[in-house]
Amino acid sequence: MEKDLTLDLMLTERWSNNACRGYVIWAMENCNFKPEDIKRVVRELHWVFDMKSIEEADEHYCQSPY
């Protein structure tokens, strides 16, 4: 029963594409990327969010060397 509650809480956690963009921007700023590179990545995220599903993104992450 405990596991089901935890899963339910995880699935209802508030999420948005903008929140993801914010995390990416923070990470890139923390790694001292140039502003023009950050802008380029954020623009690319707009395209990727439209063209790829959450499941595809998860699989891509799991298969990536990162």
MARKOL-101734 format. One record per residue: residue in three letters; x, y, z of N, C-alpha, C in turn. Coordinates in steps of 0.1 Angstrom, whole numbers, plus 5000, padded with zeros to 4 digits. Example, Ala and Ser with C-alpha at 12.3 -4.5 7.8 and 13.67 -1.06 7.14 Angstrom:
<rs>
ala513249435078512349555078513249675078
ser512849785071513749895071512950005079
</rs>
This chain:
<rs>
met500849885000500050005000500950135000
glu501950135008502850245009503450274995
lys503850174987504450194974503450264965
asp502150224965501150284957500950434960
leu501050474972500850614976502050694971
thr503250634972504450704967504350724952
leu503950614945503850624930502750734927
asp501650734933500550824931501150974933
leu501850994943502451124946503351164935
met504251074930505151104919504451134906
leu503351064904502651084891501851214891
thr501551264903500751384903501551514906
glu502851494907503751604909503651704898
arg503651834901503451934891504651934882
trp504451934869505551944859505152024847
ser506052074841505752154828507052154820
asn506852184807508052194799508852314803
asn508152424808508952544813509752504825
ala509252424834510052384845511352304840
cys511152224830512352154825513352254819
arg512852344811513652454806514452524817
gly513752554827514452624839515552544844
tyr515352414846516452324851517652324841
val517352314828518452314818519152444819
ile518452554819519152684820520052694832
trp519552654844520352654856521552574854
ala521452454849522552364848523652424838
met523152484827524052544818524752664824
glu524052744831524652864837525652814848
asn525352714855526252664865527552604859
cys527452564847528652504839529252614831
asn528852744832529452854826529352854810
phe528152804805527952814791527652954788
lys527952994775527753134771526253154769
pro525753274771524353304769523753264755
glu524553284745524053244731523953094730
asp524753014737524652864737523352824744
ile523152894756521952864763520652894755
lys520653004748519553034740519252934729
arg520352884723520252784712519652654718
val520152614729519552494735518152504739
val517752624745516352644748515452644736
arg515952704725515152704712515052554708
glu516052474709516052334704515052254713
leu514952294726514052224735512652244730
his512252364726510952394721510552294710
trp511552264700511252174689511152034695
val512151994703512151854708510851824716
phe510351914724509151894732507951874722
asp507951934711506851924701506951794694
met508151744691508351634682508551494689
lys508951494702509251374709508251354721
ser507951234724507051204735507951194748
ile507251194759507951174772508551034772
glu507950934767508450804767509750794758
glu509650864747510850864738512050934745
ala511751044752512751114759513351034770
asp512550964777513050874788513950764782
glu513550704772514350594765515650654760
his515550774754516850834749517750864761
tyr517250914772518050934784518750804789
cys517850704790518350574795519450514786
gln519350534773520350484764521550574761
ser521550694767522550784764523850754773
pro524950804769526150784777526250884789
tyr525250974790525351074800524551034812
</rs>
